[in-house]
Amino acid sequence: MLLLRSVAAFVLPALLVLGKRIVVDWDVGYVQVNRDDTVMRRAIGVNSQLPIPPVFANKGDTLVLNVVNSLDVSTSVHAHGLFQIGTSYLDGPAMVTQCGIPPGESYAYEYMLDQPGTYWLHGHDNHQNSDGLRTPLVIYDTNNPFEYDEDILISLEDWYREQFEERMKITLDPKAPFPPPHGYGSALINGFDGKHTKPIHFQPGKTYRLRLVNIGTLRWFQFTLPGHQMRVIEMDGIDIKPYVTEGLDMAPGQRYSVLVTAHDADNLNFQYQAKMYASFIPAADGLEPRFYHGDIIYRQGAPLYSISGNKGDSGPRMLEDIYLQSFDNEAALPVGRSVELTIGNNPYSNGLHLDYFNNITYSPPLVPTLYTALSMGELAMDPRVYGPQTNALVLRHNEVVELTIHNPATLPHPIHGHGHAFQIIEYGLAKSVFPIPAAFRNMPTRRYSGSPAKRDTFSIPEYNYVKLRFRADNPGAWFLHCHVDVHFAIGMAMTIVEAPDVLQRTQTVPRQMLDFCRRQGIRTSGNAAGNEGLDFTGLPTPPTVVARPPGTVGHQ
């Protein structure tokens, strides 16, 4: 069985050798592009091009990502799904684990690739992810437990005619219409206009691994392959026991691999379907949802397989991750500590409607949270030193934590946790201080069986909670945030500070990263305000929640 195989429209380099040092040069800068046949706009690309070519490697390789910042603002890169064990300073989110790379400067992120699976690289400063700084990262397993003949990558993303800054102004404008002009957007498949995606070629009898990744920022994708059986084998970089499904529902940031065995005959060609949608955007004919198709060619000129119910509105059943089981047979972790969180949106004292965890809307500290954890000695175990606006949860080394995240709102939210994969234990009806619509009140509780599956990005449906478990065995400062970028930007984020006492003994931030801070006037030690102890002089006062009128509900 080959280790690296053909990848859809992307051409792989020669077969990689285990332990290879792979150097990828990224000159991050502005480009003018028209990606979806709507409008030419400014975006962020690499080496003067967009889309950014995917990155491929083998387990055991070292990836050196040389980032040159040719923008006029700072930038950083996050390897979405990589745990960064022992190197939390490489995780990427600005003002959490680093200061951004200043304009005109460069940094080499050096990743030890010990996690095979499907991941992606994206900007994590100034929300540059939304403007194009994103691409898949595939790490092949040299001891793959699954048999297949070829590996095919299908990346899905949404794209908008407005830059992110303009979209945010519309989002925060209480007089703006809903959905806003950018709400519909377009789909890109493998980086290009989804209406003109290149075909995939199947040969009779061969088995294909389709790697599906949603690298978008707002919209979900439902992926189906009519006329074929899909067996899920990977979720967010973690192998799972094969599970047959009719379709996949992928929130921003989520990834799956499925095995598809081609038919023995080549008398028909087929199509896959990618439905782009968001449940909170009202349906509009031809605009919401949107349907995109890609050809599966068995033989050029063969007739197309007839698909009934082509628009998929009440068609195939979508996979639910709670029913998957981990391939490694790890049992559910014994709970040592339980933490309850609630997400949503509220009016705040600054006059804005903002998102939150437990009514705290996130804003960055004046010192990167990781640097506070490293510099505050014993006081680093006190969550107050990280500032009220980071909503820091401080964990002891190796304690097992069960997070219950309630979403008593009208919008689903894809929450991404850095530094870990989380066991998915249970979904059920969320707790709420406001009335929940009758249609949701009889929602059944869905609980894992056997060995719970693990993932790093979990979609919490409206009016649901999710229970997650993980072991705090990765000292660092880890972001937990919604991966709908506009929700993240208006405060749906918090930090998990893990074993700062161990962190202080085991990790040292590279001097170049500290220099980046100093050149931007950012302190590299002290509490969230850059002061000693609990003196927060100079730290902006965060806004507070304004009570909603009785009877209101959900995400406004």
N, C-alpha and C positions, 0 to 999 in steps of 0.2 A: 504494500500500500504506500502510495506517494505521500510525502509530508506536505509539500506545497503543490497546489493544483491551479488550473486555470480559474480566473476570477472575473466572470461576466465581462463588462466592458474594460476592465483594468488588466494590464499586462504585468505579470509578475517577473521579477528578475530571476536569474538562474537559481537553481536549488540552493537554499541557504544551508550553511554548515552550523551545527550545534556549537554554541559558544562564540559565535561571530560578533564582532563589534560593528554595529550598524550606525553610520553617521548620516543624519538627515539635516540639511541646512534649510532653515526657514528665515527669509527676509520678509518680515511682516510689514505690509504697507497698504496704502489705499489703491484701489483699482476701480475703474468704471466698467460696469457690466450690465448686460440685459440677459438675465438667466431664464426668464419665463415668457419671453415675447410680449412683455407689457411695457416696460419703461427702462431706459438706461439710468442707472443710479450709482452713487458711490458706495462701495463695499470694502471689506477688508479681506485681502488675499495674501498669498505667500509667493515670493519670487515672481511678482507681477502677474500671477494667474489665480483664477478661481473657476472651478472648484480646486481645492487643494488635493493633490494625489494622496490616496490612502497609504498607510505605512504597514508593511508586512515584516514579520520576524518569526523566529522560533523560540520556544521556551529555552532558557539558558543563555540567550543572546543578551548583549548590552546595547540599548538604544541610546545614542547620544543625539539629542535634539538641540541643535545650535540655533538659538533664536536671536535674530537681529531686529531691533525695534526701529522701524522707519516711519512710525506713526508720529503724531504730534502730542500724544498722551501716552501714559504708561501702559504696559501690557504684561500678561502672564499666561501660562499654559497649564491646564489640568489634564492629566491622563485619567479619564473617567473610568472608574472601576479598579484601577491599580491601588493596592493598599498602602504602598510606600512604607513598608515595615522598616523601621530604623532610619527612615529618611523623610520624616513628615515635612521637613522644610522644602521638599520638592513637590508637594501636593498642588501648589499653584494658586489657590484663591487669594486675591490681593487683600491685605490687612487681616488675614487669618493666619497664613503660614509664611507670608513674605510681603515685602513691598514690591509693587510692580516694577518691571524693567523700565527705566526711564527712556525717553526718546533719545535715539542715537547710541544707546548702549546695547550690549548683547549678553546672553547668558546661555550656558550649555547645561540643559537638563539631562542628567545621566540616570537612566532607568535600568535596573536589573530586572530582566523579564522572567520571573519565575511563576507567573500566572497564565497558563494557556487559556485562550478564549477570545471572545469578541468584545472589543472596547472602542473608545474613540478619544481623540485629542481635541480640546477646544479651549478657546480663550476664557479666562476667568478674572478679567479686570475690565471695568467700564462696559460690561455686557457685550463685549466684542464677538462672543459666540453668535449673537443674533444677526450680526452683520457679515457673517461668512467665515470667521476664524474657527473652523471645525472640519474634521475628517476622521474616517474610521481608522482604527488600529486593530490589526489581527495578529494574534500570537498563536502559532501552530504548536500542537503538542507532539513531541517526538515519540511518545508512547500512547497514541490515541486509542481509547478503548472501543471506538466505533469504526466499523468498516464502511468505506465509501470510495468512490472512484474520482470524483472531482469536487472542488470547493468553489462555491459561487457566492460572491458578496453582493448584497442588494442594500444600498443605503437609501433611506427615505428622509426627506426634510421639507419643511414649509419655508416659503420665501415671500417677502412683502416688498411693495414698491417704496415704502417709507423706510428710512434709516431708524434704528432703534430709538435714538433720542427724540425723533419726531413722534414715534409711536407712544413713547412715555408721556409726552405732553398731552396727547389725545386721551390716554388712559386716565390721567389725573384731572382732566377737565370735566367738571360735573355737568357741563352743558353739551358735551360731545354726544353724538348719537351712538346707539348700540345696536348691532355691532359697529365699531368704528370702521372707517374705510379700509384699514389694513386687516380687518377681521377675517376676510375670506382668503386672501393670499392664493398662492399656487404651490403645487407639489413639484419637487425635484427628485429624480430617481438616479442614483449614482452620479449626482452632482449636476445633472442637466435637466432641462424641461421635461417633466413627466409625460407630456403628450407625445414626445418623440424619443422615448427610451429605446436603446438598442436591444435586439432580441437575445434570448438565451437559447443555446443549442443543446438538445438532449439526444443521446444515442440510445436506441432500444436496449433495455435490460440493465443499463448502468444505474448506479445509485449516486445521488448528488446531495451534498451538504449545502443548503442555502443558509447563509449567514445574513440575518435581517437586523438592521440597526436603525432606530429612529434618532437622528441627530438634529431634529428640529427643536423649535423653541416655544411652540404654542399648541400645535395640533397633534391629535392622535391619528394613527394609521391602523386600519384593519386590512390584513393581508390574507388572501385566499388563493388557492390554486385548484380551480374546478377540474374534476376528472382525475385527480391524483390524491394519494394519501400522504399526509404529512406526519412525521414522527418527531416530536420535540426531543432534543437531546442536550440542549444547553440553554441556560437562562442567565443573562448578565454575567457571562464568563464562568459560570459554575455548571459542571456536568450534572444532568439529572437522568433518572431512569426513563427510558423511552416511553413516550405518551402520545397516542394518536389524537389528532385534533383536526377540525375542519377549517379553523381560521385562527389567526393571532391578532390580538388587540394590543397595540404598542403605544404607550405614552412616551412623551419626550424623554430621552435618555435610556430607554429600555432596549434590550437586545435579546434575540433568540437565534438558535440554530435548529433547523429541521432537516431530517433525511427524507428524500423523495426518490423512490425507485421508478425509473422510466418504464413505460409499457413495452411489451415485447415487439409490438408492430409499429411501423412508422407511417400508417395510413392517415393519421390525423395530426394536425398541429393544435396547440392549446394556448391559453392566455392566463397569466396571473392577474389578479385585480388588487389594487391598492386604493382603499377608500380613505380619503383624508377628511377628518371631521373634528368638531369639538362639540360636546353635548350642550354647552352653554351658549352656543351661537345659533340663533333661530334658523330653521331650514329656509332656503331660498332656491328656487328652481335653477339648476345649473351652476349655482354658486356654493351652496352648503347643503349637504356634503358634496364633495367632488370625487369623481371616480377616474382612476387612471389604470391603463392596462399595458402589459408587456407581453410580447410574443414568446412562446416556448416552441421552438422550431424542431420538429423531428425530421421533416423532409421538406425542402423548398418546394412550394407549390401545392402541398397537400391541403385538403380542405380543413377549415377551422372547426374544432369541436363546438357543438352548440351548447350555450350556457343558458339555462332557464333562470328567470329571476335575476337577470344580469346586474341590476343595481344593488342587490344584496341587502335591501332594507330589512327583510325578515328571513334572510337566508341562513347561511351556515352558523353553527354555534361557535362562539369564540372561546378560546382557552381561558380557564381561570387558574391562576398560579397556585392557589391554595390546594389544588388537587394533585400537584406535582410532588415527586419525592426525590430527595437528594441521592445522587449516585454513590456517594461515599458512606451511606447508611448511618450517618451521625444521628443519634437520638436527640430529641428536644432537650435543650440545655436546662438544668435545674435553676430556677429563678432565685437569685440572691437579693435583688433589689427591683422594685417596681416603680416606674415613672409614668405619670399620666400627662399627656400634652393635648392641647386643643388648638386647631388651626382655623383661620377664618379671616374675615374682613370687618373692620369697624370704623366709624368716624373718630378722628383724633383731635386733640386740642389745637393742632396746627391748622385745622380746617380741611384736612385731607382724609379721604377714605384709604386706609392702609391695611396691609395684611399682617398677620402675627402668628406667633406661637405663644399660647397662654397670655394673650392680650399685650405682649411685648413685641413691638414692631422693630425689626433689626435695623441698626445703622452701624457702620464700622467704627471701631475704636481708633484712638490716635496712635496706638502702638499695636503692631500685629499680635494677635492673641497668643500665638506660639512663643513670641519673644517675651511676653509677660509671664507665661508659664515657666520659661527657662530662667528668668531673672529675679523672681520674687521669693525664692527660698521656700520656707515652710508656709508662707502666706499664699503660695500658689494653689494650695488645697482649698482656699476660701473662694467661692465663686464670685464674691463681691469685687475682687480685684480686677476682674475682666470687664467691669462696667455694666450698668443696668441694661444698656441697649444691645448687648450681645446675648443676653439670656443664657449665660454659660451653665452647663451641667458638668460638674466635676466628678470624675469616677475614680475609684481605687483600682489599682492594678489587679487584673484577672477576675474582678467581680462580674457575675452574670447579671445582665440588666434586661428586664422586659419593658419595652416601650409600648404604651398604648396611645395611639394617636387618633384623636376624635376629629372628624370632619363634619360638623353639623351644619353644612352649607349646601347651596345649590350648585356648586362647582366641584368637580373632581380635582384632585391635586396629585401630581407625580412628585414624590419626595425622594431626593437622592441623599444618601448618607455616605460621606467620604470615609475612607480608612477601613471599611468593613463590608462584608456581606451579612445580611440579617436573616435569621430563620423566620419564615412566615408561619405564624401560629394560628391566627384566627381573624375573621372578619365578622362584623355584626353591626347592629343599630347603634349609632353614635349617641352619646349623652349630649343633651342640649338644654340650655336655660330658656330657649324659645320653642314654640310649638313646631313639631316636625309634621310635614304634610301626611295625610292619612295614607296615601299610596305607598309610603315607605315604612309605616309603623309595624307591619307584619313581616318585615325582612328577616329571613332565617339567619341564624348564626352558622357560619361555615368554618370548620376547624380542620387542621391538618390530620393526616393519618400516616402511620409508619414513620419515616424519616422526613422531617419537614424540609421543603426546598428552601434555598437561600438566594437572595438577590440584593443588589445595592440600590435599585431604583424601584419603588413600589407605588402603584397608583391607588389612591384612596378614593373610592367612589363617593358621590354626594350622600350625605346622611349616614355614612359608615364610619366605623373605627377599624383599625388594624392593630393586631398585637404582633410585636417583633421581639426576637431575643438575639443577643450577641454577648460574647465574652470580651471584656475590656483588656485585651492582650496586646494592644498596639499603641504604646504611649505616643501622644501627639495632641495637636489641636485640630479637630475635625469638624467640617461644616456639615450641617443638616439643613437642607433648603428645598423649596419647590423648584422644579426644573422647567416650569413655565416662566420664562425670563421676566415677563412683566410682573408676575406675582413675587418672584425673588427680589426684583428691584424695588418693590413697595413694601418689603419687610418680612416676607415669609421665610425666615431663616433664623438659625440659632447655632451655637457652637457647643461641641462636646469636647471638654478638656480631659484627656485621659492620662491618668497616672503621672502628673507633673513631677512628683518626687523621683520616679524612675527616669523620666525624660531628662531631668537635670543631670543625671549621672551618665547617660548613655548617648546623648546627641549634642552636636555642636553645629551651629549654623555657619555655612561658608562665609568667609570674610567678604567676598564680593557681594553677597546678598545684603549684608549689613551696610556696605558702602552705598548700595542703591537707596537705602532708606535715608542715610545721612545727606546724600546729594539732593534729596527731595524735601529735606527739612523734617523728616519723620524720626522720632526717637526709637531706639532699639532695646530699651529696657524700661522697667517700671510698670506700674499698673496701666489700666486702659487710657489714662490721661498722661502717662509718662512720668508720674510722680511716685513718691515712696508711700508705702502703707496704703491707707484708704483715703488719701487726699486726692480728690478728683477735680481739683481746681483746673479750669480750662476745658473740661470735657463738656460738650454741649448737652443741655438738659433734654432728654428724650421726650417726645409728646406722650400724652396719656389718653386713655380711652374716654370718649364721650358716650354716655349711656344711650343705647338705642331706645326708641319708643316701644312700649309694650306691644307684643304681637308681631313685631318684625322678625324676619328669619333670614338666615343664609348670607350669601356673599353678594354685597351690593356694589 
